[in-house]
Amino acid sequence: MSLSVDVFVVGEDDKMNLLDVPEGSSDLAGFERWRTSVWGSEAVRSSGARFFPILARGDLTVAPDQVADFLDECALIRSNLELVAPSADPAKSHAEYVRQISERLRNVEDAAERAQSVRGGVIIW
């Protein structure tokens, strides 16, 4: 299973309406196990992140008024990719983890930027 990242807007009926992923974008946010091994890892938590660690317990919903702060947290994670990437996996090199996490983080950043442009929010699930 994989984690997905989507943009939502809140309709007049107060329901969350997911927007289609535009052509050229990706909704991949990582593998399901990344909830704890990457996004909810000790390295991410100790960096001061407050959004991504929520994924260790469940889905993450970033409200429209929180998207700017979420983008700041994405920048924090990006600046610490070497520390965030697991290093004790014999099946994959540390450099490969860094590359994969960077790609999935770019998808999350792209979704957050799209959300900002429509005054929407972000959900990772």
N, C-alpha and C positions, 0 to 999 in steps of 0.2 A: 504494500500500500504506500501511497505517496501523500504528502501534505500538499494542499493547494492554497493559493492566495488569490483572493478575489476582491473586487471593488464593489461596494454597495452604496445605494442612496436610500434614504428613508422617504417613503411615499407619503402622500397626504393621509393615508390610512394608518400611518405609523408603522407600516411593515417594511422590513428590510428587502429591498429589491436588488438582486445581483445583476451587475452589468456584464455583458459579453466581453470576453477577452479579445482585444483587437488583434487583427492579423499582424504577425510579426512580433507579438508578445507571447509570453509563456506564463502559465499559472502554477508551474512547479516550484514548490517551496522546500523540497527536501523529502527524504524518506521518513516514514512514520517513526522509526527508531531515533531520528534526529530530535524528536520532542525532548528527549532527555540527554542524548549524547552530544548534541550540538546546541540547539536553541535554549535548552533548559540546563545546560551544563554548569558546573562550578565556575568555569572560566567566564562564562557569560554573566552569571549571577554576581560574581565578585567584581566585574567591571562596572557595576552599578546599574545594569540594565533592569528595567521594570516590566517591559512588555513581553519580550521574547521568553523569559522564564515561565510565563503563564502556560506556555505550550506543554510543559512537563506535566501539567495537571488536567489540561483540556484544550479546547479551541481558544484562539485569541481573536477578540473583536476589538478593533481600534475605532472609537467613535470619531465622527468627523472633526470635532474640536480638539482631538488628540493627535491628528495625523502629523502635524508639524513636529511635535515631540517624538513621535514614532520615527520620523525621518532622521531626527538627531540621534536616536538610538541606533538606527541602521548605520549611520556614519561611525558611531562608536564601535559597533561590531566590526565594521569594515576595517577600521584602524587597528583592530586586534585579531585579525584572521589567523595569524600564526599561532596565537595562544588558544583560540577557540577550536581550531581543527584538532581532532583526536590524533594522537601520535602512537598509540600502542595497538595498532591493528595490522597483523601480518598480511592481511589480504590486500591492503591498499597503503600506498606511501603517504606520508604527511603532506607532501607537495600536491598529491592528487586530491586529498581532502580539502586543502586550501583552495584549489581550483574549483572543485564542485561546490563548496560552500559559497565562494565568491559569485558563481553563476546563479545559484538559487537566491542569494541575497540581492543580486541585481534584479531578479524577477520581483522580489518583495518591494524593493525601492521603486521600480517602475510602477507597480500597482499603487503604492502610496502617492507617487507623483500624479498618477491619473486620478486618484481619489481627491487629492487637493484641488485639481482643476475643475471638478464637478461638485465640490463641497460634500464629498461622500466620505465613507469610512472604508476600512480594510478588515477582511476576515481571513485568518489562516486556520484551516481545518483539515 
